[in-house]
Amino acid sequence: MADNINFSVEKGELVAIIGVNGIGKSTLLRTLGNVQSKISGSILLNNHPLEKLSNLALATEISVVLTEPIASKNLTVIELVSLGRQPYTNWIGTLSEKDKQKIKSAMEMVDLTQLQHKKCYELSDGQLQKVMIARALSQDTSIILMDEPTSHLDLYHKVQILKLLQNIAHKTKKTILFTTHEIEIAIQLCDKILILEHGKSSFGEPCELIINKNFDNLFPSDTITFDGSTGAFRVNK
Ligand SMILES: Nc1ncnc2c1ncn2[C@@H]1O[C@H](COP(=O)(O)OP(=O)(O)OP(=O)(O)O)[C@@H](O)[C@H]1O
């Protein structure tokens, strides 16, 4: 498991959580979203302990997109995106004009309007990931947490999704944290990176992490080395 580390994330930042398999990336993300109880340490949201916030306050501050397959693929795109409005609707789930507007602009932001009446089972993995982002956007929280948003995508679609997240974070001033194994893309697109490592986790801007050689020992050096001049990993043949 990774050791103790203090880090703080600001408004409008896109932050990647990286580290080897099993180091605790998803556990940390779920803990930040209060989806699971914390093992140790403290989490402050605007200086308030996370666990003191009511469920409603949490649902309007933090949206969480996990990796579990969507249970409701029989829903249309617009129906799934509308689920993001649940914290705001009454007990029968009636959507107000404001709810409808938020859903519309969430779909516009990820370019899904044309597909809004398609069933989710008809979509590609990349389109489905955009639906999940739109659902989080319609929830209208200041923080979005995503577990491996680029898994199952080809290189182009990985870049497309992470550029979309970067654009959303910078344009809307939302804070977006996500776990990933796409370290080289994260170096190019993220404002900050949290590297989880046994005994020496680190956090900062990609260039400062490169200068401090924080990527250099992430993997066994007899197999993979990091080239700080290009920000890329090389396989040792
Ligand atoms: N701080 C911790 N203390 C004790 N156990 C932990 C801690 N963080 C994670 N774990 C445990 O370690 C295991 C792996 O954690 P997790 O799935 O979060 O890793 P991951 O980095 O997301 O892995 P992967 O990259 O393979 O998805 C889980 O069983 C989890 O319960």
The ligand as an ORCA input file, in Angstrom:
! r2SCAN-3c Opt
* xyz 0 1
  N      -4.464      2.209      2.492
  C      -4.747      0.915      2.408
  N      -4.571      0.087      3.457
  C      -4.856     -1.224      3.375
  N      -5.321     -1.843      2.260
  C      -5.513     -1.096      1.173
  C      -5.235      0.325      1.176
  N      -5.501      0.818     -0.060
  C      -5.917     -0.235     -0.795
  N      -5.935     -1.373     -0.078
  C      -6.297     -2.729     -0.574
  O      -5.394     -3.055     -1.625
  C      -6.059     -3.748     -2.696
  C      -5.826     -3.066     -4.019
  O      -6.367     -1.761     -3.969
  P      -6.961     -1.014     -5.228
  O      -7.897     -1.891     -6.008
  O      -7.449      0.287     -4.756
  O      -5.638     -0.816     -6.117
  P      -5.486     -0.131     -7.553
  O      -4.222      0.663     -7.498
  O      -6.707      0.571     -7.954
  O      -5.246     -1.406     -8.465
  P      -5.456     -1.607    -10.054
  O      -4.506     -0.674    -10.743
  O      -5.073     -3.031    -10.266
  O      -6.894     -1.326    -10.371
  C      -7.527     -3.813     -2.283
  O      -7.766     -5.094     -1.734
  C      -7.667     -2.735     -1.227
  O      -8.685     -3.064     -0.298
*
